[in-house]
Structures are given as structure tokens and as C-alpha cells.
């Protein structure tokens, strides 16, 4: 899979990657920054995978489903 788009939430706590396979199918992966609330953690975000979507036939379909599923993406 190749990452073709990354979106980070306005608060910096969530990330969405859209990927495409060599066969032309798309998916998204969501990430959380689980260390953001730790006052001693001063480094850049350390992303932890939250969830994988299913496979989609177009980038438009994966973006539409991600927008419907993720409240922070609609903000």
C-alpha cells in the first residue's frame, strides 16, 4: 500500500491516512496520538494505529466513508 493523503485533526490528536494498493483499491487508516495528554511528553506526536477501513474502488468512496465515520473529520 502507498499513502496518498494524510489529514491531521485540528486538535492534533487524530490522523487519517488514505492508501492505494498496487491493484487500485483504497483504504483509510486512523491513528491517535496517545501521548499528547502527558505533560512530560514534549516530542512530536507518536501515532498509534486506531482502525483500518475496508477496501474501496475509488478515492472518492474512501473519503466519503471516512467523513461519515469520523466526527473530527467533519469539524
Secondary structure, DSSP 8 states (H G I E B T S, - for coil): -EEEEEEE-TTSSEEEEEEE-TTS-EEEEEEEETTTT-TT--SS--EEEEEE---BSSHHHHHHHHHHH-GGGG-
